[in-house]
Amino acid sequence: MGVHVNTEHEQIAVDGEGSVSAAPDVMRLSAGVEVRRSTAGEAFAAVRAAAARLSEALRAAGIAADDLRTSELSLGPEYDAYPKVSAYRAAQGVEAVVRDLSRADRVIDTVAGVGEAARLGGVAFELSDPAETLGRARVRAFRDAAAKAAQYAELAGRPLGRVVSVTEEMRGGPQPMAYSTMAAEAQPSVSPGRQTLTVGVRVVYAFGE
């Protein structure tokens, strides 16, 4: 954050910042299935069957088909001592978008209920429509810059004139929150908390006459 006064061009540049917190209303769940079999064909068939069960279970838990996306599909050998193959590992991942957070615990339980092949990768929370929150952050950032410009113009004994330019900079975007799979015997519980969106702005003013 800073202030720059250009006496040659009769301008003053100020930085403003505005932050607004909001409660996320969407959860992205990373999950999947993983199996090991003695042959590549068996491993691939088993993981595809397990993935189908997982997708069906997630849809039954209220996840729309359009909110399910395959995120990984892999197949490869594992070795005890190269080049001797001990097994073939196959994995398929899925990302599920949970738009009703009251279903979050149920969806996580659903993944665990698929069986030993199930894997939980983590969760991330986000705002489904950040535009309104960003709009309020912009207002705060501009007002912050305007207040600084007015103060420095007054200190310099100069009237503040028109806005010459406005440059926006996004700062400190939302961060994902990891979901721990420890203590599996406990009832799953997730909390979206709050996310803060921050906007930085540089405003250049001309000095008035």
C-alpha positions, 0 to 999 in steps of 0.5 A: 500500500502506498501514496505517490505524489507527482508534482510534475504532472500534478497527480497523486496516486493512492492505494486502497484495500477492501475486504469482505467476509462471507460464508461459503455455500458450496463444497467440492469433495475429492473422492475416488476408488483404488484397487489392486489385482494380480492382472491389469485387466482384473484391476481395471474392471474392478476399479470401474465397477467400484467407481460406478458404485461410488457415482451411483451412491453419490447421486442417491445422496442428492448429487446431480449428475452434472455435479460429478466429474471424473478427476483421475483414471490410472492403471499401472504395475507395482513391483516387489523387486523390479522387473517382477510385478507384484500387482496392478494398481488401478484408481479412479477419482471423482469430484462432487459438487455439494450445493446443499451444505446440509448434505455434506456429512451424508455425502462424506458418509456415502463415500466411506460406505462404498467399501475398502476401495473408497478414498477421500482426498479432501474438501474445498469450500467456495462461494457459488456467486462471489460477484456480490461479495467482490462488489462490496469489497471494491466499494471499500477499497475505493473509499479507502483510496479516496479517503487517503487521497483527500487527506494527503491533498489537504496536508499538501494544501491542494484541492483534489481533482478528478480521477485519472485512472483506476487499477484493480488488483485481487488479493488473498483469494479463498483458500481450500480447507482440508478434511481430515480422515483421521478418527474415522470412528467419529461422526464426520463433521465439516465446517465451511467457516468464512472466506474473505475476498480482498480487492486492492485498487490504485487510484490516480487523482489530478490535483484541482485548480 
